[in-house]
Amino acid sequence: MKTALVTGASKGIGAAIARRLERGGIRTIRRSSSQADLAQMEGIDKALEGIDSLDILVNNAAAQPAGPIETDTPESFDHLFAVNVRAPYFLIQRAPINDGGRIINVSSVATRMANPAQTSFAMTKGALETMSRTLAHQLGPRGITVNVVAPGATKTEANKDVFTPELTTAITTFTAQQRLGDQDDIADVVAFLASDDARWVTGQVIEASGGLFLGPPAQGVQ
């Protein structure tokens, strides 16, 4: 049986990823922020405690956006980079990932669009995507794939209050499939990349956004 580690798996997208992998017969170790503070190096080691063999690593945990630049602080900036960039990097470095393994990093559509409220957050996810391409090249000889899933606007139990009717209408108007994403939309893409079917896919950013901001609203959408 394969073993997976999913960070940030206590709720939302992370919990959905863990459930989806388990349905596929994968033994899944869940780590939440209460179990391991990924802003600290000690938390990274704690997240890997007791794991001596790993087939799949899903770096899903992330700090929330802090901004815009006028109100961002060095402390919030450093926290974002610690959780969103340093933690995945050193988890990959220290995890006992087997040859033929899978590394899946969760990014965001924020890397391809300009949102002043998420500047530093988008910077961290851009770094994550660059890291993933580089490590895909480095780890390829071992048969390890490294890919990125970039969700768009995704409604979960944890963030449902954020999506007011007005915001939902605004987002769906500019989404090709004309709805918000849900956590299972993301989990299914992660499960594919974790599977043997994705053995020849590496160094890629797979956007799972339903076509958010691909262009002007579709004809007929009001």
C-alpha positions as CSV (number, residue, x, y, z in Angstrom):
1,M,0.0,0.0,0.0
2,K,1.3,3.5,-0.9
3,T,1.7,6.1,1.8
4,A,0.9,9.8,1.4
5,L,1.5,12.9,3.6
6,V,-1.0,15.8,3.2
7,T,-0.3,19.1,5.0
8,G,-3.0,21.4,6.0
9,A,-5.4,18.5,6.0
10,S,-7.7,19.3,8.9
11,K,-10.3,21.0,6.8
12,G,-11.1,22.4,3.3
13,I,-9.1,21.4,0.3
14,G,-6.5,19.5,2.3
15,A,-9.1,17.3,4.0
16,A,-10.8,16.6,0.7
17,I,-7.5,15.6,-0.8
18,A,-6.8,13.2,2.1
19,R,-10.3,11.6,1.7
20,R,-9.9,11.3,-2.0
21,L,-6.5,9.6,-1.7
22,E,-7.9,7.2,1.0
23,R,-10.7,6.2,-1.3
24,G,-8.1,5.2,-3.8
25,G,-6.5,2.8,-1.3
26,I,-3.7,5.1,-0.2
27,R,-2.7,5.2,3.4
28,T,-2.8,8.9,4.1
29,I,-1.1,10.8,7.0
30,R,-2.8,14.1,7.7
31,R,-1.0,17.0,9.2
32,S,-2.8,20.2,10.5
33,S,-1.4,23.5,11.7
34,S,-2.3,22.4,15.3
35,Q,0.0,19.4,14.9
36,A,2.9,21.1,13.2
37,D,3.6,24.8,12.9
38,L,5.1,25.0,9.5
39,A,6.3,28.5,10.0
40,Q,9.1,27.0,12.2
41,M,11.7,24.5,11.2
42,E,10.8,22.4,14.3
43,G,7.3,22.1,12.8
44,I,8.6,20.8,9.6
45,D,10.5,18.0,11.4
46,K,7.4,17.3,13.5
47,A,5.3,16.9,10.3
48,L,7.6,14.1,9.2
49,E,7.8,12.5,12.6
50,G,7.4,8.7,12.5
51,I,7.5,8.6,8.7
52,D,10.3,6.4,7.3
53,S,8.9,5.7,3.8
54,L,6.7,8.0,1.7
55,D,5.3,7.6,-1.8
56,I,3.2,10.8,-2.1
57,L,3.8,14.3,-0.6
58,V,1.1,16.9,-1.0
59,N,2.2,20.4,0.1
60,N,-1.2,21.9,0.7
61,A,-0.8,24.0,3.8
62,A,-0.6,27.7,3.2
63,A,-0.7,31.0,5.1
64,Q,-3.5,33.3,4.1
65,P,-2.9,36.5,2.0
66,A,-1.7,39.6,3.8
67,G,-1.8,42.9,2.0
68,P,-2.1,45.1,0.0
69,I,1.4,46.5,0.0
70,E,0.3,49.6,1.9
71,T,-0.6,47.6,4.9
72,D,1.7,44.6,4.6
73,T,4.3,44.2,7.3
74,P,7.7,42.5,7.4
75,E,6.3,40.1,9.9
76,S,3.4,39.0,7.8
77,F,5.6,38.9,4.7
78,D,8.1,36.6,6.5
79,H,5.3,34.4,7.8
80,L,3.9,33.9,4.3
81,F,7.3,32.9,2.9
82,A,8.0,30.7,5.8
83,V,4.8,28.7,5.5
84,N,4.2,28.8,1.7
85,V,7.8,28.5,0.4
86,R,10.3,27.4,3.0
87,A,8.1,24.7,4.5
88,P,7.4,22.9,1.2
89,Y,11.1,23.2,0.2
90,F,12.4,21.6,3.4
91,L,9.7,19.0,3.6
92,I,10.8,17.8,0.2
93,Q,14.4,17.9,1.2
94,R,13.8,15.9,4.4
95,A,10.9,13.6,3.4
96,P,11.9,9.9,2.8
97,I,10.3,9.9,-0.7
98,N,10.7,6.6,-2.5
99,D,11.8,6.3,-6.1
100,G,8.8,6.6,-8.4
101,G,7.1,8.9,-5.9
102,R,4.9,11.9,-6.4
103,I,5.2,15.4,-5.1
104,I,2.2,17.7,-5.6
105,N,2.4,21.4,-4.5
106,V,-0.8,23.5,-4.2
107,S,-0.4,26.9,-5.7
108,S,-3.1,29.5,-6.8
109,V,-4.4,31.3,-9.9
110,A,-3.0,34.4,-8.1
111,T,0.3,33.8,-9.9
112,R,-1.2,34.7,-13.3
113,M,-3.4,37.6,-12.5
114,A,-2.9,41.0,-10.8
115,N,-4.7,41.2,-7.4
116,P,-3.2,44.0,-5.3
117,A,-4.7,42.5,-2.1
118,Q,-2.6,39.3,-2.7
119,T,0.7,40.6,-3.9
120,S,3.0,38.9,-1.3
121,F,0.8,35.8,-1.4
122,A,1.1,35.5,-5.2
123,M,4.9,36.0,-4.8
124,T,5.1,32.9,-2.6
125,K,3.1,30.8,-5.0
126,G,5.2,32.0,-7.9
127,A,8.3,30.8,-5.9
128,L,6.6,27.5,-5.3
129,E,5.9,27.0,-9.0
130,T,9.6,27.8,-9.9
131,M,10.8,25.4,-7.3
132,S,8.5,22.6,-8.6
133,R,9.9,22.9,-12.2
134,T,13.4,22.8,-10.9
135,L,12.9,19.8,-8.7
136,A,11.0,18.0,-11.4
137,H,14.2,18.2,-13.4
138,Q,16.5,17.2,-10.5
139,L,14.4,14.3,-9.2
140,G,13.3,13.0,-12.6
141,P,16.1,10.3,-12.8
142,R,14.6,8.7,-9.7
143,G,11.2,8.5,-11.4
144,I,9.8,11.1,-9.0
145,T,7.3,13.6,-10.5
146,V,6.8,17.1,-9.2
147,N,3.7,19.0,-10.2
148,V,1.6,21.9,-9.1
149,V,-2.2,22.3,-8.8
150,A,-3.4,25.9,-8.9
151,P,-7.0,26.3,-7.7
152,G,-9.1,29.2,-8.5
153,A,-12.0,30.5,-6.4
154,T,-12.9,27.4,-4.4
155,K,-15.7,27.4,-1.8
156,T,-15.2,25.1,1.2
157,E,-16.9,24.7,4.5
158,A,-14.1,26.8,6.1
159,N,-14.4,29.8,3.7
160,K,-18.1,29.7,2.7
161,D,-18.9,33.0,4.5
162,V,-16.4,34.8,2.3
163,F,-18.4,34.1,-0.8
164,T,-21.3,36.6,-0.5
165,P,-24.0,36.5,-3.2
166,E,-22.4,39.6,-4.8
167,L,-18.9,38.1,-4.8
168,T,-20.2,34.8,-6.1
169,T,-21.9,36.5,-9.0
170,A,-18.8,38.6,-9.8
171,I,-16.6,35.5,-9.9
172,T,-18.9,33.2,-11.8
173,T,-19.5,35.8,-14.4
174,F,-15.8,35.7,-15.3
175,T,-15.5,31.9,-15.0
176,A,-15.9,29.8,-18.2
177,Q,-17.9,27.1,-16.4
178,Q,-19.9,29.8,-14.6
179,R,-19.7,28.4,-11.0
180,L,-17.4,28.4,-8.0
181,G,-15.1,25.5,-7.5
182,D,-15.5,23.1,-4.7
183,Q,-12.9,21.2,-2.7
184,D,-13.6,17.9,-4.6
185,D,-12.8,19.6,-7.9
186,I,-9.3,20.2,-6.6
187,A,-8.9,16.8,-4.8
188,D,-9.7,14.9,-8.0
189,V,-6.9,16.7,-9.9
190,V,-4.4,16.0,-7.1
191,A,-5.5,12.3,-7.0
192,F,-4.8,12.1,-10.8
193,L,-1.3,13.5,-10.4
194,A,-0.7,11.1,-7.5
195,S,-1.7,8.1,-9.6
196,D,0.3,5.9,-11.9
197,D,-1.7,7.4,-14.8
198,A,0.3,10.6,-14.3
199,R,3.7,8.9,-14.4
200,W,4.7,10.9,-17.6
201,V,3.5,14.3,-16.3
202,T,6.1,16.4,-14.4
203,G,7.2,20.0,-14.0
204,Q,3.7,21.2,-14.9
205,V,1.2,23.7,-13.4
206,I,-2.3,22.3,-13.7
207,E,-4.8,25.1,-13.1
208,A,-8.1,23.8,-11.6
209,S,-10.2,27.0,-11.8
210,G,-13.0,26.2,-14.2
211,G,-11.5,28.8,-16.5
212,L,-11.4,31.8,-14.2
213,F,-10.6,35.1,-16.1
214,L,-9.8,33.4,-19.4
215,G,-11.5,36.4,-21.1
216,P,-14.5,38.7,-21.1
217,P,-17.8,37.2,-19.8
218,A,-19.2,34.6,-22.1
219,Q,-21.9,35.9,-24.5
220,G,-25.3,35.9,-22.8
221,V,-23.9,36.0,-19.3
222,Q,-25.3,39.0,-17.3
